[in-house]
Amino acid sequence: MRKATSKIGAAFGMAALVAAAGLASPATSNAEPAGHQVRYTLVSAGDADFDLFYLVNQPADKAAYNADSYAYLKKEEITLAAGVPWVFETTLADPQWAILTVSSTTHGGRAAPNPHCDIAVDGQIAVQQDAPYNLQCQLGQW
């Protein structure tokens, strides 16, 4: 009788392990993604020079950003030809941190460059803006 009880106990133990393994597998497949693809795009109707500020790395919180914003932002001076886009892609855990600030350095005597910016998250445009000279595309954290 002892042998039969041992075999039944072993069978129940194995069934419990299989069931536990089955429960663990779906949890692994439902894990949160490592981050969201964020794409900044700037295009201009006319040839122009621009100063850009944009977030490349996500801070832990606003206090970390305020303590050293340049650890998270990039400043870049670019020259755009009409209709040729500037694009930068990064990955952010929370895309609400995304921001692109554009300042035209166009001087008198030249037509307004009429830039357009947008921020796409996981392939979907989340915000866009048009302006004659300066503009800002940003999401919720700002």
Residue pairs with C-beta under 8 A, 6 or more apart in sequence:
34 91
34 93
35 91
35 92
35 93
36 91
36 92
36 93
36 94
36 95
36 121
36 122
37 89
37 91
37 120
37 121
37 122
37 123
38 89
38 90
38 91
38 92
38 95
38 98
38 119
38 120
38 121
39 87
39 88
39 89
39 119
39 120
40 54
40 87
40 88
40 89
40 98
40 100
40 117
40 118
40 119
40 137
41 85
41 86
41 87
41 117
41 118
41 119
41 120
42 50
42 52
42 78
42 80
42 85
42 86
42 100
42 102
42 115
42 116
42 117
43 80
43 83
43 84
43 85
43 86
43 115
43 116
44 50
44 80
44 82
44 83
44 113
44 114
44 115
44 116
45 82
45 83
45 113
45 114
45 115
45 116
46 82
46 110
46 111
46 112
46 113
46 114
47 79
47 80
47 81
47 82
47 113
48 79
48 80
48 104
48 105
48 106
48 110
48 113
48 115
49 77
49 78
49 79
49 80
49 104
49 105
49 106
50 77
50 78
50 79
50 80
50 102
50 103
50 104
50 105
50 113
50 115
51 75
51 76
51 77
51 102
51 103
51 105
52 74
52 75
52 76
52 77
52 78
52 86
52 100
52 101
52 102
52 103
53 73
53 74
53 75
53 99
53 100
53 101
54 73
54 74
54 76
54 88
54 99
54 100
54 101
55 72
55 73
55 90
55 92
55 97
55 98
55 99
56 72
56 73
56 74
56 88
56 90
57 71
57 72
57 90
58 72
58 92
58 93
58 94
58 97
59 65
59 71
59 72
59 97
62 141
65 72
77 105
78 86
80 86
80 113
80 115
92 98
94 141
95 119
95 121
95 122
95 126
95 139
96 139
96 140
96 141
97 139
97 141
98 119
98 121
98 126
98 137
98 138
98 139
99 136
99 137
99 138
99 139
99 141
99 142
100 117
100 119
100 136
100 137
100 138
101 135
101 136
101 138
102 115
102 117
102 134
102 135
102 136
103 133
103 134
104 112
104 113
104 115
104 133
104 134
106 112
106 113
106 133
112 132
112 133
113 132
113 133
114 130
114 131
114 132
115 130
115 131
115 133
115 135
116 128
116 129
116 130
116 135
117 128
117 129
117 135
117 136
117 137
118 125
118 127
118 128
118 129
118 137
119 125
119 126
119 127
119 128
119 137
119 138
119 139
120 126
121 139
126 139
127 137
127 138
127 139
128 137
129 135
129 136
129 137
